[in-house]
Structure formats: C-alpha cells, structure tokens
Amino acid sequence: MSSPSPAPQRPPVPRGMVRIGRIAGSDVLVSTSWFFVAALIAWIMGPRVDQVQPGLGAWKYVVGVAFAMALYLAILLHEASHALVARRFGFTVEAITLHFLGGATTIDGEARRPRQEFWIAVVGPITSLAVGAVALALWFAIPEDQGLLLLVVEGLAGSNLVIGVLNLVPGLPLDGGRVLKAGVWALTGKVYVGTVVAGWGGRVTAVAVVVWAFLSSRDGTVVNSVVLVIVAMFLWTGASQAIAAAGVVRGLSGVVARELARPAITVPEDLPLAEAVRRAGAASVPGSMTGIVTTTSDGRPVGVVSDEAVRAVPEERMPWLAVSTVARSLVGGRALPVGITGEDLLAALRRTPASEYVLLAEDGSVHGVLATADIVRAMRNR
C-alpha cells in the first residue's frame, strides 16, 4: 500500500504579516500596519461617536475599531473579486494582502490579452460600488433611533463608494490604470504602450494628490495632508515601476529567440562529461559557443549543461562523471519553442528564471541553446 503524498507546503508568511485565512485557494494576509490604521480610524471617529451616542467614554473607540474591521472586510471583498476573476482566466493567485493603504492581490503572471486585463481590473471597483450601494440602501432602511448602526453603515456606504470611484481613476497602480492600459493595448496591439500611458496617468494623479494635500494643509488638517502625501508617494512609485517594466517589455518586443540561438550538440545522458566537452569544442566555430543538450536513448532532449556547471567540475573528475550529473532538467520551462519572441519570451523568462534554455523546432528536435546573457545583450543593443 503506497503512502499518501504529503500535502503541499504553504509559503512562509512574510515578515510583518499575519495569515488570517484563505479565499479561493489563496492566503489572506494582514499587515501589522492595519492595527495602526484601526487605532487611527477609532481616534478620528471618536468625536463623531460622541455626537451620536454621548456618554460612552472609552467605548466610543471600540465603535471606531468595529468600523475599521467592517471597512477592511469590504476591501477584502474588493480584492477577492480580483482573485476570483484571475483564477477564472487560469492564473494562480499567490495571496491577498490587506495593508495600510487598502489591499493588493498578488497574481502569478501577466494578462495575455487586453480582455483579461480589463476584467481582472474592473471587477474590484464594481464590487466596491456594489457594496457601497447595498450599504446606502440599508442606511435608508435602518430606524433613526439606531444612531451607532446608522453611523457605521453610513461610513461603509461612503467609503466603499469613494473606493470604487477613486479606483477607476485612469492611472497605475490603480485599477482604473489597468483598465486604461487594457484599452490602449487593445487599440495599439502593444501592451507596453498601454502600460506607459497608464503609468503617466498614475504620475499625473500623484501630482494632483500632492496639490490636494497642500490645499488641505492650509485648513490646518495635518493628518489628512500626511495621509495624502503617503498616497501620492505610493501612486508615483507604482506608476514609475510600471513605466520601467514597460521599458523591459519594449526592449524584448523585437527580440527573436531563433536569431539569438547558440549552436548545440546532443549527447546521451550517460556519456562522460569529458567526452561531451570535447565534442562541443570540436563543433564550435570562432566567435560562437556550442551548448550541450542531453538526450534519452530514444533521442528526446531532457537536460541542458551550462558553462558554469562545467567549470565547477575539476578537470581530473570529468572522465568519471556522466554528463547528466551536471545537466539541468528541461522540465518546468527550460525548453522553449524556437519561434518564441517578445512578450511570450518575457513571460517564459519570468515563469522559469535560468541561465540557458533549449530551443526546440516544430518536430521536437533541438534547434539550439538560448542564453539569458545573449538576451540581455540584445536588449542593450536595441
């Protein structure tokens, strides 16, 4: 009787985070900064609670904490909607994180089509607007003598409607920026153009928030101004990172793997390493390095040998080691189609970082070896 396979281990919780559960197969993490936010919300709401329900004393701050929990639950629904749609398109969602400025959904991979980008992005603001609309309807249905309940529901309605509207602002890293990116991408056919346009939208938004903070400070509302400056920094940083990433995508847009392929020889897995190195050297031509690809007995490529792996083996041991002992398996993404280019190539590099990849022809034969160093060099030349 075979023993059951061990359950897959969860990734470790990052420092400063607390795991509170799972949604749609993804960990839900809460930043420790949330406790500071909850305390800040309780302090800000204290005077308002006193107006609605005098005489509560310190208990008025408990109402503020309860509102903070309800607010972050609504934000969790916003992020969970992103996760559910991403999973519907076949993406892996690594985690949903609630932090100081709201939330974030970590998705493994990039949208492959504008339609995917649009729906993954827009569903979050739609969810927030829906929650705000429901809370607003409840506000009209609650009796007037339920002052504290009315206060909490009023806050949820207002905050969710604001979150939904602000997230539709057309600038990265906001959801509205991703919607704009999808639109420009669909019109131009180039994802990096959409990213740059939406990134500059985010930078313009950041500047507008700084102006807002300056105008707020003239009224003496220091707390609001500080929060707005933090939000502006977040927007500017996220937008700048997106623009930089678009530059990488643009650099790769004209890179053709076939043109960068190094010649390669195929050798049996059990061939001595010394003989494999000798054959590669004999096949090399001036100005070009020849890669080594290991194959099974029926000729199926299964591994690639890097120059670093060969140099790490003492020369006197090479005749006694099979070449397979220093080969990296092609399983997991190190074998790529020879016709791969641009954004597809970038997605492959992100999925499986490596120093060498084997390029396979349409019939499954080895066309050559693609080195990451050659890709970087080609991008710099462009």
C-alpha positions in Angstrom: 0.0 0.0 0.0 1.5 3.3 -1.0 1.7 6.1 1.5 -0.3 9.3 0.8 1.7 12.1 -0.8 2.5 14.9 1.5 0.3 18.0 1.3 1.9 21.0 -0.5 3.5 23.3 2.0 2.3 26.9 2.2 4.8 29.6 1.5 6.2 31.2 4.7 4.3 34.3 5.9 6.4 37.5 5.1 7.7 39.5 8.0 5.2 42.0 9.3 2.2 39.9 8.0 -0.4 37.8 9.8 -2.2 35.0 7.9 -5.9 35.1 8.8 -7.3 32.5 6.4 -7.8 31.6 2.7 -10.1 32.7 0.0 -10.3 30.9 -3.4 -7.3 28.8 -2.5 -5.1 31.9 -1.7 -3.7 33.0 1.6 -5.2 36.2 3.1 -2.5 38.2 4.9 -3.0 41.3 7.1 -0.1 43.7 7.6 0.7 44.7 11.1 0.2 48.3 10.0 -3.5 47.5 9.9 -3.6 47.8 13.7 -2.2 51.3 13.5 -4.9 52.1 10.9 -7.6 50.7 13.1 -6.4 52.9 16.0 -6.2 55.9 13.8 -9.8 55.3 12.5 -11.0 54.9 16.1 -9.4 58.1 17.1 -10.8 60.1 14.2 -14.3 58.6 14.7 -14.3 59.3 18.5 -15.8 62.8 18.3 -18.4 61.7 15.8 -19.5 58.8 18.0 -19.8 61.2 21.0 -22.2 63.3 18.9 -24.4 60.3 18.0 -24.2 58.5 21.4 -23.0 60.7 24.2 -21.6 59.2 27.4 -19.9 56.1 26.0 -16.5 57.1 27.4 -13.6 55.0 26.1 -16.2 52.6 24.5 -16.6 55.1 21.7 -13.2 53.9 20.3 -14.5 50.3 20.2 -17.1 51.6 17.7 -14.2 53.0 15.6 -12.4 49.7 15.7 -15.6 47.9 14.7 -16.0 50.2 11.7 -12.3 49.6 10.7 -12.9 45.9 10.7 -16.1 46.3 8.6 -14.2 48.6 6.2 -11.4 46.1 5.7 -13.9 43.3 5.2 -15.3 45.3 2.3 -11.8 45.9 1.0 -11.2 42.1 1.3 -14.3 41.6 -0.9 -12.8 44.0 -3.4 -9.5 42.1 -3.6 -11.3 38.7 -3.5 -13.2 39.7 -6.7 -9.8 40.3 -8.4 -8.6 36.9 -7.3 -11.7 35.0 -8.4 -11.7 36.5 -11.9 -7.9 35.9 -12.2 -8.4 32.3 -11.3 -11.3 32.1 -13.8 -8.8 33.1 -16.5 -6.4 30.4 -15.3 -3.9 32.5 -13.3 -2.5 31.4 -9.9 -3.3 33.9 -7.1 -0.5 33.7 -4.6 -2.0 35.9 -1.8 -4.5 38.6 -0.9 -2.9 41.3 1.3 -4.6 43.9 3.4 -2.3 46.8 4.4 -2.1 50.4 5.4 -3.4 51.8 2.1 -6.0 49.2 1.4 -5.3 45.9 -0.2 -3.4 44.1 -3.0 -3.9 40.8 -4.9 -0.7 39.0 -5.9 -1.3 37.2 -9.3 1.4 35.0 -10.8 1.8 36.0 -14.4 0.6 38.8 -16.6 -2.6 39.1 -18.6 -2.2 37.6 -22.1 -4.9 39.6 -23.7 -6.5 43.0 -23.1 -9.8 41.4 -22.2 -8.2 39.6 -19.3 -6.5 42.7 -18.1 -9.8 44.7 -18.3 -12.0 42.2 -16.4 -9.4 41.4 -13.7 -9.0 45.1 -13.0 -12.6 46.4 -13.3 -14.3 43.8 -11.2 -12.7 45.3 -8.0 -14.2 48.8 -8.3 -17.5 47.3 -9.4 -17.5 45.2 -6.2 -16.8 48.3 -4.0 -19.5 50.3 -5.7 -22.0 47.4 -5.2 -21.1 47.1 -1.5 -21.5 50.9 -1.2 -24.9 50.8 -2.9 -26.1 48.0 -0.6 -24.9 49.9 2.5 -26.6 53.0 1.2 -29.9 51.1 0.8 -29.6 49.7 4.3 -29.0 53.2 5.6 -32.4 54.3 4.4 -34.0 51.2 5.9 -32.5 51.5 9.5 -34.6 53.3 12.1 -33.4 56.7 13.1 -33.1 55.7 16.8 -30.3 53.2 15.8 -27.7 56.0 15.8 -24.5 53.9 16.1 -25.6 51.4 13.5 -26.6 54.3 11.2 -23.1 55.8 11.7 -21.3 52.6 10.8 -23.5 51.9 7.7 -23.2 55.5 6.6 -19.4 55.2 6.8 -19.4 51.9 4.9 -21.6 53.4 2.2 -19.5 56.5 1.8 -16.1 54.8 2.0 -17.0 52.0 -0.5 -18.4 54.4 -3.0 -15.3 56.6 -2.7 -13.0 53.5 -3.0 -14.9 52.3 -6.1 -14.8 55.8 -7.8 -11.1 56.5 -6.9 -10.0 53.1 -8.1 -11.4 53.9 -11.5 -9.1 56.9 -11.8 -7.1 56.1 -15.1 -3.6 55.8 -13.6 -1.4 52.9 -12.5 -1.2 51.3 -10.0 -4.9 51.9 -9.5 -7.4 49.5 -11.1 -8.5 52.3 -13.4 -5.0 52.5 -14.7 -5.2 48.8 -15.6 -8.5 49.5 -17.4 -6.8 52.3 -19.4 -3.8 50.0 -20.1 -6.2 47.4 -21.5 -7.9 49.9 -23.7 -4.7 51.3 -25.2 -3.4 47.8 -25.5 -6.5 46.8 -27.5 -6.2 49.8 -29.7 -2.4 49.6 -30.4 -1.8 45.9 -30.1 1.2 46.7 -27.8 1.0 46.1 -24.1 4.0 48.3 -23.3 2.3 51.3 -24.9 -0.7 50.8 -22.7 1.5 50.4 -19.6 3.4 53.7 -20.4 0.2 55.7 -21.0 -1.4 54.3 -17.8 1.8 54.8 -15.9 1.9 58.5 -16.8 -1.7 58.7 -15.8 -0.6 57.5 -12.4 2.1 60.1 -12.1 -0.3 62.9 -13.0 -2.7 61.5 -10.4 0.1 61.5 -7.8 0.9 65.2 -8.6 -2.8 66.0 -8.2 -2.9 64.3 -4.8 0.1 66.4 -3.7 -1.7 69.6 -4.7 -4.8 68.3 -2.8 -2.5 67.7 0.3 -1.1 71.2 0.1 -4.6 72.8 -0.1 -5.7 70.6 2.8 -2.8 71.8 5.0 -3.9 75.4 4.6 -7.0 74.5 6.6 -5.0 73.0 9.5 -5.9 69.4 8.7 -2.4 68.0 9.2 -3.4 64.3 9.4 -5.3 64.4 6.1 -2.4 66.1 4.4 0.1 63.5 5.7 -2.1 60.6 4.5 -2.5 62.3 1.1 1.3 62.7 0.7 1.7 59.0 1.6 -0.9 58.1 -1.0 0.9 60.3 -3.6 4.2 58.6 -2.9 2.5 55.2 -3.3 1.0 56.2 -6.6 4.2 57.8 -8.0 6.3 54.8 -7.1 3.9 52.3 -8.5 3.5 54.3 -11.7 7.2 54.6 -12.1 7.8 50.9 -11.6 5.2 50.2 -14.3 6.9 52.5 -16.7 10.2 50.9 -16.1 8.7 47.4 -16.6 7.2 48.6 -19.9 10.7 49.6 -21.0 11.8 46.0 -20.4 8.9 44.7 -22.4 9.6 47.1 -25.2 13.2 46.1 -25.3 12.1 42.4 -25.7 9.4 43.2 -28.2 11.9 42.9 -31.1 14.0 40.0 -29.7 13.6 36.8 -31.7 14.9 33.7 -29.9 15.8 31.9 -33.2 18.2 34.7 -34.1 20.0 34.5 -30.7 20.3 30.7 -30.6 23.7 29.3 -30.0 24.6 26.1 -31.8 24.2 22.9 -29.7 25.2 19.3 -29.8 23.1 16.4 -28.4 24.7 13.7 -26.3 23.5 10.7 -24.4 22.8 11.2 -20.7 25.4 8.6 -19.7 28.2 10.0 -21.8 31.3 11.0 -19.8 31.4 14.8 -19.2 34.9 15.0 -20.6 33.8 13.5 -23.9 30.8 15.8 -24.1 33.0 18.8 -23.6 35.4 17.5 -26.2 32.6 17.1 -28.8 31.3 20.6 -28.0 34.7 22.1 -28.5 35.2 20.3 -31.8 31.8 21.5 -33.1 32.5 25.1 -32.0 33.3 27.8 -34.6 35.2 31.0 -33.9 33.1 33.6 -32.1 30.4 31.2 -31.1 29.9 28.9 -28.1 28.3 25.5 -28.5 25.8 24.3 -26.0 25.4 20.7 -24.7 22.0 19.1 -24.6 21.5 15.7 -23.0 19.0 13.2 -24.6 17.4 9.9 -23.6 18.1 6.7 -25.5 15.4 7.5 -28.0 16.8 11.0 -28.7 14.4 13.0 -26.6 16.1 16.1 -25.1 15.9 16.1 -21.3 18.7 18.5 -20.0 21.0 21.4 -20.8 24.5 21.9 -19.5 25.7 25.4 -18.6 29.2 26.7 -18.9 29.2 27.4 -15.2 28.4 23.8 -14.3 31.2 22.6 -16.5 33.8 25.0 -15.0 32.7 23.9 -11.5 33.9 20.3 -12.1 37.7 19.6 -11.6 39.2 18.5 -14.9 40.5 15.2 -13.5 37.0 14.2 -12.5 35.4 14.9 -15.9 36.1 11.4 -17.4 34.4 9.7 -14.4 31.2 11.8 -14.3 28.2 11.3 -16.6 27.2 14.5 -18.3 23.7 14.1 -16.8 25.1 14.8 -13.3 25.7 18.5 -14.3 22.8 19.0 -16.6 19.7 21.0 -15.6 16.4 19.3 -16.3 14.2 20.8 -19.1 11.1 20.0 -17.0 9.4 23.2 -15.7 10.0 25.6 -18.6 13.6 25.4 -19.8 12.5 24.0 -23.2 11.0 26.8 -25.4 9.7 26.8 -29.0 12.2 28.1 -31.4 9.7 30.7 -32.7 9.1 32.4 -29.4 9.5 36.2 -29.3 8.8 39.4 -27.4 6.2 39.3 -24.7 5.8 35.5 -24.8 9.6 35.2 -24.3 9.4 37.6 -21.4 6.6 35.6 -19.8 8.7 32.4 -20.2 11.7 34.0 -18.5 9.5 35.2 -15.6 8.0 31.7 -15.1 11.3 29.9 -15.1 14.4 32.0 -14.5 17.5 30.2 -15.8 20.8 31.0 -17.5 20.2 28.7 -20.5 17.1 27.4 -22.3 16.8 24.8 -25.1 15.0 25.9 -28.3 13.0 23.1 -29.9 12.0 23.0 -33.5 8.4 22.2 -34.5 9.3 18.5 -34.8 10.7 18.4 -31.3 14.4 18.3 -32.4 17.0 20.6 -30.8 17.5 23.9 -32.7 20.0 25.4 -30.3 20.6 26.9 -26.9 19.3 30.3 -25.8 21.4 32.1 -23.1 19.9 34.7 -20.9 23.1 36.7 -21.3 22.6 36.9 -25.0 19.0 38.2 -24.5 20.2 41.0 -22.2 23.0 41.9 -24.6 20.4 42.1 -27.5 18.1 44.3 -25.4 21.0 46.7 -24.6 22.0 46.9 -28.2 18.4 47.8 -29.1 
